């Protein structure tokens, strides 16, 4: 128990957490949960490894700007008591953007935090909230080591051409390039691919991380060689509230003809497009699949169409395909979406198995299919725990 680490994924009004301990060269989860409504009336949900869950409302924490720090302090004390009074050795954070500078997890001090703050314009939906938790612990628990684990880091193995936009060199020098995201999820999938694909894990694999945020990653030898997201997490596939790839001329039209300012355009792109914008009903794929509204069906159609056509481009980057993997909320649970994407990629030699897909796999292609298809649950929290333990020297891996 002396090797317990806290994993945090901090959002605008909530913090997801998990507590892990070292287990040989790996990590084992002890607790997980979430604190919601931090700024108003915090509510804690706690799930133990046994599956038992509990919820409780917490007294609002006084003082402007101190709420998150107070909530995290309470969380650390509570988890330490639940874990038999053992202290928490470190906190590992999901941080969406590490820019070109950070290619692996890093121990955070105030100087590192200042650099990470310069990436906020590149990920305005997530980065400020990720960093808020780090800042709160630097203030409230200054002796606690904190490790930042980046969603961009996994994609730093890509060849240079995969990272470039056809823009003037001076813009690239300012950091305008393709980064890619969902890297912690892809890194976890890469780590477990041999358990499913055996020697095929080293081949040409396309992973579809499909959720409220969606992207694709082309892997060879379990390393990222191309991905659908780019400079920000807006590019690529249709998502819950983000449009995916968009003609830049549309933005010029919004600015020049509709007289929208930058804040209005940002709100549109991050909060009012994607499945929600097309359907006018919901960003939730489950709601849209259950709906009889034509606009809901069209939103799903567009989601699938973009996934299939952009998958084709990444297959070209791989020079063929050996395996397709679905993961994340939609990828793991929306069988109709998986089926339609697989059938759209049948030209690659993927022979789909409807019965296996209906029971969520793990293999959803027929035995002997030239291209196999799989459903593999992701685990970003475990990936962060592993990195955190490695950085503080608590595992041998």
Secondary structure, 3 states (H helix, E strand, C coil): CCCCEEEEEECCCCEEEEEEEEECCEEEEEEEEEEECCCCCCEEEEEECCCCEEEEECCCCCCCCCHHHHHHHHHHHHHHHHCCCCCCCEEEEEECCCCCCCCCCEECCHHHHHHHHCCHHHCCCCHHHHHHHHHHHHHHCCCCEEEEEECCHHHHHCCHHHHCCCCCHHHHHCCCCCCCCCHHHHHHHHHHHHHHHHHHHHCEEEEEECCCCCEEEEEECCEEEEECCCCCCCCCCCCCCCCCCCCHHHHHHHHHCCCCCHHHHHHHHHHCCHHHHHHCCCCCHHHHHHCCCHHHHHHHHHHHHHHHHHHHHHHHHHCCCCEEEEEHHHHHHCHHHHHHHHHHCHHHCECECHHHHHCCCCECECCCCCEEEEECCCCHHHHHHHHHHHHCCCCCC
